[in-house]
Amino acid sequence: RLGSGTATLTIKGEPYQESVSYADPGFLRMFDFPMPEGDRQTALSTPGTVVLSREKADKYFGNEPALGQFIAIRFNDTAVNLKVTGVIDPLPEKSSLTFDFLTSMDLLRAIVGEETYNSYNYGILENYVLTGGQYPAETLGRMMSEAPQVRPDETNGRSEIGLQPLTSIHLNDHVTGNARFTSPRKLYIMAALVLLVIVIAVINFITLSTSHALNRIREMGLRTSFGAVRRQLRRQMVAESFFLTLAASMAGILIAVAILPYFSTLVGIRVPVSLSLRELAFILVIDLMIGWVTGSLQAFFLLKNNIRNALQGQVRIRSANAPLNKVLLVIQFALSILLISGAAGIRLQMRYVQNKDLGFEAERLLEISMNSSPDQESARQLVERFRNLALQDDRILAVSASMNSAREPWTRLMFDQEAGPPEGLFYNQVDPAYLRTMGVELVAGTGFHETDANPGDGILVNEAMVRHFGWKNPLEARIPGKEFSKPHRILGVVRDFHFSSLHQRIEPLILALDLGSISSGITGLNTYVWPSNLYQLEVRIGPGELDGALRFLEQAWKKAAPDKAFVYHFVDESLEAGYADDLRWSKVMDAAATFAVVIAWLGLLGLMRLSIQRRVREMGIRKVLGASYTGIAGLLSGQYIALIAAGAAIAFPAGWWLMQRWLASFSYRVELSPLLFLFSGFIVLLLSLGSLWLQALKAAMADPVETLKGE
């Protein structure tokens, strides 16, 4: 078994708040973690032991040997000394298991108490089963799913037991528990972006190669006159394309290694620098494919002509207007518009998220982790001690406390309705000053009396709760569940506020000073981490300089809780961190769109130049006949405008569909406008025609006497 939570550790006389994991003695014997210091057979055999990660051992003990040192962990106003009995080297990045402080499961039992520890709903523990022999994983999983309900008095017959292979956790974003995972969605998005950029680059390579190859037709004619056959010419072109692709890949690998740290930070996935033989072989296969396709197309366009006639100038050179090039350019324009519109759409949604009214004032609101034990009385006493000290400074406007933090999912209570299916409601245990500190508006009734800390039977609900149950007069209603059989009164209704990210809609919510005073027992009360209690302090800081207020709060905390670490965060920063993944992918899309457009633009620039070079005599004749510079440029740009329009016709519906799919993960989102896609098309049109006009005007301004000279 393995579980984890935060705890206050005292190391060399200083308190620190750290994540602590709890495991059975056999955990280190089941998993062969690299453990150069200590004995894995006995490291966790007694409650007063702890195993450290190499990172934490170096952080807290430096050059001193960590083995044999003591660390104190505090709970229920009691300190227990833990002896360091092992140090584990860094685990591979692909590992789903990670921990910094690993101690005995018996210590967790002492911290939370027997009742909570033995509760079926105590959901922080996960079990690892080593299977084999006559009971493979599939058989055990089927046996567990068919087994009778465990502890039906606690689960109301709604429990499910099953197995999940450890190998399927790493790329599974639906896994529950303490295991570290990587969302496969990230990998799919990254693979799609890389594929789009590669397609654009390959299209550039093909169009430029086939266009430039026709300039070599006289060279091919000369080689033929000296005895070369078509098969040899075809092999030569394929080999040239392959070696050019291989050289580009080698340069790309060097560039990738150089920018890999920035890339890892950008996508939030640490990518190893080394390449395995399998990965190098994959790159080589891709190079072979690109080289073969490009070289074969060059050979096809060249060798379909009678290249011997090229020496007499009897071959008509055509490239820019070839059907294949037109199709490839349409695809390139479509992909460029698609990437630009995707990047712009994600950026608009992120701006909407950051500016959305959350229903409370997140700015200058501080959360301090109390690192409380399940003892409610000691938690309330700590709140009062700190509040009395903090409010002595005029810069501190209000202090409150609550069970749930803005950084984490809130507690969801599952209960049986008196009639109908099981119901789920969100719940937060709060301090009487919670509404004033958070800036949450009361829209009906009254709030908690701040001068009376007696929980009583009063609760507050949000507007979503009123809508959910269809209450006409919520102040006279009660929650329709048998678990809420104790008398309770709805004191007031608060305005809806976002206590989770904008990915989720606002759910029905209960705010209470003590859930136990109104409930006879809620199924799932302990399913999150700890029993109901106050675990977070909220501090409202007034206008002015923040650093001085933070220093004062730290001093007040040291007086109120000298044995606890001062760990705080700003609520607005925590909420923004909840969208860190979306913000990262917004930057990834920006980078991919920019990179792809630059590649497409460079390729288009080269193709336009080749096209204009082949029509330079035509432009000279038109100029002699009286054509203007702008008229010549407009003539050349007409075909490209049509190709961009065709690409936009493909990209607009595809981009609309993809953006709708992505926005579906947000319950609150922007409305897509056609202007977004028109803007993307305009960017591509501007870059393309701007480049074309500059080159066309330069060619049109050339002296027609020079351009019309015979060869």
C-alpha positions in Angstrom: 0.0 0.0 0.0 1.0 3.6 -0.7 -0.5 6.9 0.4 0.7 10.5 0.6 -0.1 13.9 2.1 1.6 17.1 3.3 3.2 17.3 6.8 5.3 19.6 8.9 8.9 18.2 9.2 11.5 19.7 11.5 15.0 19.3 10.2 17.9 20.7 12.1 15.5 22.8 14.2 13.7 24.4 11.3 10.1 23.6 10.2 9.4 22.7 6.6 6.2 21.7 4.9 6.8 18.7 2.6 5.0 15.9 0.8 5.3 12.7 2.7 4.5 9.2 1.5 3.5 6.3 3.6 4.1 2.6 2.6 4.1 -0.9 3.9 7.5 -2.5 4.6 7.1 -4.7 1.6 6.9 -1.7 -0.8 10.6 -1.4 -1.2 10.9 -5.1 -1.7 8.2 -5.1 -4.5 9.8 -2.3 -6.4 13.5 -2.3 -7.2 14.2 1.4 -6.8 17.9 2.2 -6.9 18.9 2.4 -3.2 22.6 2.8 -2.7 22.3 3.7 1.0 20.4 1.5 3.4 18.8 -2.0 3.4 15.6 -2.2 1.4 14.6 -5.3 3.4 14.5 -3.5 6.8 14.3 0.2 5.9 10.6 0.5 6.7 10.2 -2.3 9.1 9.6 0.0 12.1 7.3 3.0 12.4 10.1 5.5 13.3 12.0 5.2 10.0 12.1 7.3 6.8 13.7 6.9 3.4 14.7 10.0 1.5 15.1 10.8 -2.2 18.6 11.9 -3.2 17.3 15.4 -4.0 16.0 15.9 -0.4 19.0 14.3 1.2 21.3 16.7 -0.6 19.0 19.7 0.1 18.8 19.2 3.8 22.0 17.5 4.7 24.4 18.6 2.0 27.7 16.8 2.2 26.8 15.2 5.5 25.7 11.5 5.3 21.9 11.4 5.5 21.8 7.8 6.8 21.3 7.9 10.6 20.1 11.5 10.7 16.8 12.3 12.5 13.7 14.2 11.1 10.8 15.1 13.3 7.2 14.9 12.0 4.5 16.8 13.9 0.8 15.7 14.2 -1.8 16.3 16.9 0.6 18.6 18.7 3.0 15.7 19.0 6.4 15.3 17.4 7.8 11.9 16.4 11.4 11.5 15.5 12.1 9.5 12.3 15.5 8.0 11.6 16.8 8.1 8.0 17.3 4.4 7.0 17.8 4.8 3.3 18.4 7.1 0.3 17.0 6.4 -3.1 18.7 7.7 -6.3 16.6 9.7 -8.8 14.0 7.6 -10.5 13.6 7.6 -14.3 11.4 10.4 -15.7 9.1 7.7 -17.2 8.4 6.3 -13.7 4.8 6.8 -12.5 5.9 6.5 -8.9 7.6 9.4 -7.1 8.3 10.4 -3.6 10.7 12.5 -1.5 10.0 11.2 2.1 8.8 7.6 2.4 7.9 6.5 5.9 6.0 3.7 7.6 2.2 3.1 7.1 1.9 2.6 10.8 2.8 6.3 11.3 -0.2 7.3 9.1 -2.5 5.1 11.3 -1.3 7.1 14.3 -1.8 10.5 12.5 -5.3 10.0 11.3 -6.7 7.7 14.0 -8.1 4.2 13.8 -11.6 5.2 12.7 -10.5 7.2 9.7 -7.7 4.8 8.8 -10.0 1.8 8.8 -12.8 3.6 6.9 -13.5 2.3 3.4 -13.9 5.9 2.3 -10.4 6.9 3.3 -9.3 7.4 -0.3 -5.6 8.4 -0.2 -4.4 4.8 -0.1 -3.7 2.7 -3.1 -2.8 -1.0 -3.3 -0.2 -2.6 -5.6 -0.6 -6.3 -6.3 2.3 -8.4 -7.7 0.5 -11.1 -9.8 1.7 -14.2 -11.5 1.5 -18.0 -11.5 -2.1 -19.4 -11.5 -3.7 -16.0 -10.9 -2.8 -13.6 -13.7 -4.0 -10.0 -13.6 -7.0 -10.5 -15.8 -8.3 -13.3 -13.7 -7.8 -11.4 -10.4 -9.5 -8.3 -11.9 -12.5 -10.3 -13.0 -12.8 -12.0 -9.6 -12.6 -8.6 -7.8 -15.3 -7.1 -10.0 -17.6 -10.0 -9.4 -17.0 -10.1 -5.6 -19.8 -9.0 -3.2 -19.9 -5.4 -2.1 -17.3 -4.6 0.6 -18.6 -2.8 3.7 -22.1 -2.0 2.2 -22.9 0.0 5.3 -20.1 2.5 4.3 -20.5 2.4 0.6 -24.3 2.1 0.2 -23.6 -0.6 -2.3 -21.8 1.7 -4.7 -18.2 0.5 -4.5 -16.2 -0.9 -7.4 -13.0 -2.8 -7.1 -10.7 -3.6 -10.0 -7.1 -3.8 -11.2 -5.1 -1.5 -13.5 -1.8 -2.6 -15.0 1.1 -0.4 -13.8 2.3 -0.1 -17.4 -1.0 1.6 -18.4 -0.8 4.4 -15.8 2.0 6.5 -17.3 -0.1 7.6 -20.3 -3.5 7.5 -18.7 -5.0 10.9 -17.5 -8.0 9.1 -16.0 -5.9 7.3 -13.4 -6.7 8.1 -9.7 -4.3 8.0 -6.8 -0.7 9.2 -6.2 0.9 7.9 -9.4 2.5 10.4 -11.7 1.2 10.3 -15.3 1.5 12.1 -18.6 -1.6 13.0 -20.5 -1.7 11.2 -23.9 -3.6 14.2 -25.2 -0.4 16.2 -24.9 1.5 13.7 -27.0 -1.2 13.5 -29.6 -1.3 17.3 -30.0 2.5 17.5 -30.2 2.6 14.7 -32.7 -0.1 16.4 -34.8 1.8 19.7 -34.7 5.1 18.1 -35.6 3.4 16.2 -38.5 1.8 19.4 -39.8 5.2 21.2 -39.8 6.9 18.2 -41.4 4.2 18.1 -44.1 4.7 21.8 -44.9 8.5 21.4 -45.0 8.1 18.3 -47.3 5.8 20.2 -49.6 8.4 23.0 -49.8 11.1 20.5 -50.6 9.0 18.8 -53.3 7.8 22.0 -55.0 11.2 23.6 -54.9 13.0 20.4 -56.0 10.7 19.7 -58.9 10.7 23.3 -60.0 14.5 23.6 -59.7 15.0 20.2 -61.4 13.7 21.6 -64.7 16.6 24.0 -64.7 18.9 21.0 -64.9 17.3 19.5 -68.0 20.2 20.5 -70.1 22.6 18.8 -67.6 20.5 15.7 -67.9 20.6 15.9 -71.7 24.3 16.2 -71.6 24.7 13.2 -69.3 22.4 11.2 -71.7 24.5 12.1 -74.7 27.5 10.6 -72.9 25.7 7.3 -72.3 23.8 7.7 -69.1 20.4 5.8 -69.1 17.2 6.9 -67.4 17.6 4.4 -64.5 21.0 5.9 -63.6 19.6 9.5 -63.7 16.7 8.5 -61.5 19.0 6.9 -59.0 21.2 10.0 -59.0 18.2 12.3 -58.2 17.0 10.0 -55.4 20.5 9.8 -53.9 20.9 13.6 -54.0 17.5 14.1 -52.4 18.3 11.5 -49.7 21.7 13.0 -48.8 20.2 16.5 -48.7 17.5 15.3 -46.4 20.0 13.4 -44.2 22.2 16.6 -43.9 19.1 18.6 -42.9 18.2 16.0 -40.3 21.6 16.1 -38.8 21.5 19.8 -38.6 18.0 19.6 -37.1 19.2 17.1 -34.4 21.9 19.6 -33.4 19.4 22.4 -33.2 16.9 20.3 -31.3 19.6 19.4 -28.7 20.4 23.0 -28.2 16.8 24.1 -27.7 15.6 21.0 -25.8 15.7 22.7 -22.4 13.5 25.5 -23.6 11.2 23.0 -25.4 10.8 20.9 -22.2 9.8 24.0 -20.2 7.4 25.0 -22.9 5.5 21.8 -23.1 5.8 20.8 -19.4 7.4 17.4 -20.3 11.0 16.7 -19.6 12.5 15.2 -22.8 15.8 13.3 -22.5 18.7 14.6 -24.6 19.9 11.2 -25.8 18.6 9.4 -28.8 18.3 5.6 -28.8 19.2 3.4 -31.8 15.5 2.9 -32.4 14.8 6.6 -32.6 17.9 7.2 -34.9 16.6 4.3 -37.1 13.2 6.0 -37.3 14.7 9.3 -38.4 16.8 7.4 -41.0 13.6 5.7 -42.4 11.8 9.1 -42.6 14.8 10.5 -44.5 14.8 7.6 -46.9 11.0 8.0 -47.5 11.3 11.8 -48.1 14.4 11.4 -50.3 12.8 8.7 -52.3 9.5 10.6 -52.9 11.2 13.8 -53.7 13.9 12.3 -56.0 11.3 10.2 -57.8 9.1 13.2 -58.5 12.1 15.1 -59.8 13.0 12.2 -62.1 9.3 11.9 -63.2 9.1 15.6 -64.3 12.5 15.5 -66.0 12.5 12.2 -67.7 8.9 12.4 -69.1 10.5 14.9 -71.7 12.8 14.0 -74.5 15.9 15.3 -72.7 18.1 14.9 -75.7 16.2 17.7 -77.3 17.0 19.9 -74.4 20.5 20.6 -75.9 18.7 22.2 -78.9 16.4 24.2 -76.6 13.3 22.3 -77.9 11.9 21.4 -74.4 9.3 23.8 -73.1 9.9 24.3 -69.3 6.9 24.4 -67.2 6.8 24.2 -63.4 4.9 26.8 -61.4 1.7 26.1 -63.2 2.0 22.3 -62.9 -1.1 20.6 -61.3 1.0 18.9 -58.7 2.5 22.1 -57.5 -0.9 23.8 -57.3 -2.3 20.9 -55.2 0.7 21.0 -52.9 0.5 24.8 -52.5 -3.2 24.6 -51.7 -2.4 22.0 -48.9 0.4 24.3 -47.6 -1.9 27.3 -47.5 -4.6 25.3 -45.8 -2.2 24.0 -43.1 -0.8 27.5 -42.5 -4.2 29.0 -42.1 -5.3 26.1 -39.8 -2.3 26.6 -37.5 -2.7 30.4 -37.3 -6.4 30.2 -36.6 -5.8 27.5 -33.9 -3.2 29.6 -32.2 -5.4 32.7 -32.3 -8.4 30.8 -31.0 -6.5 29.3 -28.0 -5.1 32.8 -27.2 -8.6 34.3 -27.3 -9.9 31.6 -24.9 -7.0 32.1 -22.5 -7.6 35.8 -22.5 -11.3 35.2 -21.7 -10.4 32.8 -18.9 -8.0 35.3 -17.3 -10.5 38.2 -17.5 -13.6 36.3 -16.5 -15.5 37.4 -13.3 -15.0 34.6 -10.8 -17.6 35.8 -8.4 -15.1 36.7 -5.7 -12.0 38.9 -5.4 -8.9 36.8 -6.1 -6.4 39.7 -6.1 -4.4 40.4 -3.0 -5.9 37.3 -1.4 -3.5 35.0 0.4 -3.8 31.4 1.4 -1.7 30.0 4.2 -1.5 26.2 4.7 -2.3 25.3 8.4 -1.2 21.7 7.9 -3.8 20.8 10.5 -4.5 17.5 12.1 -8.1 16.1 12.2 -8.6 17.7 15.6 -11.1 20.5 14.9 -10.7 22.3 18.2 -7.0 22.8 17.9 -7.5 24.1 14.3 -10.0 26.7 15.5 -7.7 27.8 18.3 -4.9 28.3 15.8 -7.2 30.3 13.5 -8.1 32.6 16.4 -4.5 33.1 17.6 -3.3 34.0 14.1 -6.4 36.3 13.4 -5.8 38.3 16.6 -2.2 38.8 15.7 -2.7 39.5 12.0 -5.5 42.1 12.4 -3.2 44.3 14.6 -1.8 45.6 11.3 -4.0 48.0 9.3 -2.8 46.4 6.0 -4.6 43.2 6.9 -8.3 43.6 6.2 -9.7 40.2 7.1 -8.7 36.7 8.1 -10.7 33.5 7.7 -10.2 29.8 7.3 -11.7 26.9 5.3 -11.3 23.2 4.5 -10.5 23.4 0.8 -7.8 25.3 -1.1 -8.1 27.1 -4.4 -5.2 25.0 -5.6 -7.0 21.6 -5.3 -10.4 20.0 -6.1 -13.0 20.7 -3.5 -14.7 18.0 -1.4 -17.7 16.3 -3.1 -20.3 14.6 -0.9 -22.2 11.6 -2.2 -25.5 10.9 -0.5 -28.8 9.1 -1.1 -31.8 11.2 -1.9 -35.1 10.4 -0.2 -36.4 9.7 -3.7 -34.3 9.4 -6.8 -30.7 8.5 -7.7 -27.7 9.2 -5.5 -26.8 12.9 -5.5 -23.4 14.7 -5.3 -22.9 18.1 -3.8 -19.8 20.1 -3.2 -19.0 21.1 0.4 -16.6 23.4 2.2 -16.2 23.8 5.9 -15.5 27.5 6.6 -15.0 30.1 9.3 -17.7 32.7 10.0 -15.6 35.5 8.3 -15.2 33.5 5.1 -17.6 35.5 2.9 -16.2 38.9 3.9 -12.6 37.7 3.4 -13.2 36.1 0.0 -15.5 38.9 -1.2 -18.4 36.5 -2.0 -21.7 38.3 -2.3 -24.8 37.2 -0.3 -27.9 37.5 -2.5 -30.5 36.3 0.0 -30.9 35.8 3.7 -28.1 36.3 6.2 -24.6 35.0 6.5 -22.8 33.4 9.5 -22.5 35.6 12.6 -18.8 36.3 13.0 -19.1 36.9 16.7 -20.6 33.5 17.3 -18.4 30.6 16.4 -21.0 28.1 17.5 -21.7 26.1 14.3 -25.4 25.6 15.1 -27.6 24.1 12.4 -27.2 26.9 9.8 -25.7 26.5 6.3 -25.3 28.6 3.2 -25.9 27.4 -0.3 -25.1 28.9 -3.7 -27.5 29.9 -6.6 -26.6 26.7 -8.4 -28.0 24.7 -5.5 -31.3 26.7 -5.7 -31.6 26.1 -9.4 -30.6 22.4 -9.1 -33.4 21.6 -6.7 -35.9 24.1 -8.1 -36.5 25.8 -4.8 -38.9 28.7 -4.9 -38.1 29.9 -1.3 -34.7 28.5 -0.5 -34.7 29.9 3.0 -37.5 27.5 3.9 -36.1 24.5 2.1 -33.9 21.7 3.3 -31.5 19.4 1.4 -33.5 16.3 0.3 -31.2 13.5 1.6 -31.6 11.0 4.4 -28.0 11.8 5.5 -29.2 15.3 6.2 -31.9 14.1 8.6 -30.6 16.3 11.4 -32.5 19.6 11.5 -30.8 22.3 9.5 -31.6 25.8 8.3 -30.5 27.5 5.1 -29.4 30.9 6.4 -28.7 32.4 3.0 -27.9 32.1 -0.6 -24.5 33.3 -2.0 -23.9 34.4 -5.5 -22.4 31.7 -7.7 -18.6 31.8 -7.6 -16.0 29.6 -9.3 -14.4 27.2 -6.9 -13.0 25.1 -9.7 -11.5 26.0 -13.1 -13.6 27.2 -16.0 -13.4 23.8 -17.5 -16.2 22.8 -15.1 -19.5 24.5 -14.6 -20.5 25.9 -11.2 -21.9 23.0 -9.2 -24.3 23.1 -6.2 -22.3 24.0 -3.0 -22.8 23.9 0.7 -20.9 26.2 3.1 -21.1 25.2 6.7 -19.2 25.9 9.9 -19.3 22.1 10.8 -20.9 19.5 8.6 -21.3 17.1 11.5 -23.8 19.4 13.1 -26.3 19.0 10.3 -25.5 15.5 9.0 -25.9 12.1 10.4 -23.1 10.8 8.2 -22.2 11.5 4.6 -21.1 8.7 2.3 -17.8 9.8 0.9 -17.0 12.5 3.5 -13.4 11.2 3.7 -12.9 10.3 0.1 -10.7 13.3 -0.6 -7.8 13.4 1.8 -8.7 14.2 5.4 -11.8 14.4 7.6 -13.8 17.6 7.7 -11.8 20.4 9.3 -10.1 23.8 8.7 -6.9 23.4 6.7 -6.4 26.7 5.0 -6.2 30.3 6.2 -7.4 33.1 3.9 -6.0 36.6 4.4 -7.2 39.7 2.6 -4.4 42.2 2.2 -5.3 45.9 1.6 -3.8 48.3 -1.0 -0.2 49.2 -0.6 3.2 47.5 -0.5 3.0 43.7 -0.3 6.4 42.7 0.9 6.0 44.5 4.2 2.6 42.9 4.8 4.1 39.4 4.0 6.9 39.9 6.5 4.4 40.9 9.1 2.3 37.9 8.4 5.3 35.6 8.7 6.2 37.0 12.1 2.6 36.6 13.2 2.6 33.0 12.0 5.8 32.2 13.9 4.1 33.5 17.1 0.8 31.7 16.5 2.4 28.4 15.3 6.1 28.3 16.0 6.4 24.6 15.1 4.8 25.0 11.6 6.3 26.2 8.4 5.0 29.4 6.9 3.8 28.2 3.5 1.6 30.6 1.5 0.4 31.4 -2.0 -1.7 34.0 -3.7 -5.1 32.8 -4.9 -4.9 34.6 -8.2 -1.6 32.9 -9.0 -3.0 29.5 -7.9 -6.0 29.9 -10.2 -3.7 30.9 -13.1 -1.6 27.8 -12.4 -4.8 25.7 -12.9 -4.6 26.8 -16.5 -0.9 26.3 -16.8 -1.4 23.4 -19.2 -3.7 25.4 -21.5 -1.3 28.4 -21.4 1.6 26.1 -22.3 -0.2 24.7 -25.3 -1.2 28.2 -26.3 2.5 29.0 -26.5 3.2 25.7 -28.3 0.6 26.6 -30.9 2.1 30.1 -31.3 5.5 28.6 -31.8 4.3 25.9 -34.2 2.2 28.4 -36.2 5.1 30.8 -36.4 7.6 28.1 -37.4 5.2 26.6 -40.0 4.4 29.9 -41.5 8.0 30.9 -41.8 8.9 27.6 -43.5 5.9 27.9 -45.9 6.8 31.6 -46.6 10.5 30.7 -47.4 9.4 27.9 -49.7 6.9 30.1 -51.4 9.5 32.8 -51.8 11.8 30.4 -53.6 9.0 29.0 -55.8 7.9 32.5 -56.7 11.4 33.4 -57.6 11.8 30.4 -59.9 8.4 31.2 -61.5 9.3 34.8 -62.2 12.7 33.8 -63.6 11.0 31.7 -66.2 8.7 34.5 -67.1 11.2 37.3 -67.2 11.2 37.5 -71.0 7.4 37.6 -71.0 7.4 40.5 -68.5 10.0 42.3 -70.7 7.6 41.9 -73.8 4.6 43.1 -71.7 6.6 46.1 -70.5 7.6 47.0 -74.1 4.0 46.8 -75.1 3.0 49.3 -72.3 2.1 47.2 -69.3 2.6 48.9 -65.9 4.6 47.6 -63.0 1.5 47.0 -60.9 -0.3 45.4 -63.8 2.5 42.9 -64.3 2.6 42.2 -60.5 -1.2 41.7 -60.5 -1.0 39.3 -63.4 1.5 37.1 -61.5 -0.4 37.3 -58.2 -3.8 36.2 -59.6 -3.1 32.5 -59.6 -1.7 32.6 -56.0 -4.8 34.4 -54.8 -6.9 31.6 -56.2 -4.7 29.0 -54.5 -4.9 30.8 -51.1 -8.7 31.0 -51.5 -8.8 27.2 -52.1 -6.7 26.6 -49.1 -8.9 28.8 -46.9 -12.0 26.9 -48.1 -10.4 23.8 -46.7 -8.9 25.3 -43.5 -12.0 27.3 -42.4 -14.4 24.4 -41.7 -11.6 22.1 -40.4 -10.4 24.9 -38.1 -13.9 25.5 -36.9 -14.5 21.9 -36.1 -11.1 21.4 -34.3 -11.6 24.6 -32.2 -15.1 23.5 -31.2 -13.7 20.2 -30.0 -11.0 21.9 -27.9 -13.4 24.5 -26.5 -15.8 21.7 -25.4 -13.4 21.1 -22.5 -14.4 24.5 -21.1 -17.9 25.0 -19.6 -17.3 28.8 -20.0 -15.8 29.7 -23.4 -15.7 32.3 -26.1 -18.0 32.2 -29.1 -16.1 31.5 -32.3 -16.4 34.3 -34.9 -15.8 34.0 -38.6 -13.5 37.0 -38.2 -11.0 34.7 -36.5 -10.6 32.6 -39.6 -10.7 35.5 -42.0 -7.9 37.1 -40.0 -5.8 33.9 -40.4 -6.4 33.9 -44.1 -5.6 37.5 -44.4 -2.2 36.9 -42.7 -1.3 34.2 -45.2 -2.5 36.4 -48.1 -0.5 39.4 -46.9 2.7 37.4 -46.5 2.3 35.6 -49.8 1.3 38.6 -52.0 3.7 40.9 -50.2 6.6 38.7 -51.1 5.3 38.1 -54.7 4.8 41.8 -55.4 8.3 42.7 -54.1 9.9 40.2 -56.4 7.6 40.9 -59.3 8.2 44.7 -59.1 11.9 44.0 -59.0 11.7 41.9 -62.1 9.4 44.3 -63.9 11.7 47.2 -63.3 14.6 45.4 -65.1 15.8 46.8 -68.4 13.7 45.0 -71.1 16.7 45.2 -73.5 18.6 42.9 -71.2 15.8 40.5 -70.6 14.9 40.1 -74.3 18.4 39.3 -75.5 18.8 36.0 -77.2 20.6 33.2 -75.6 
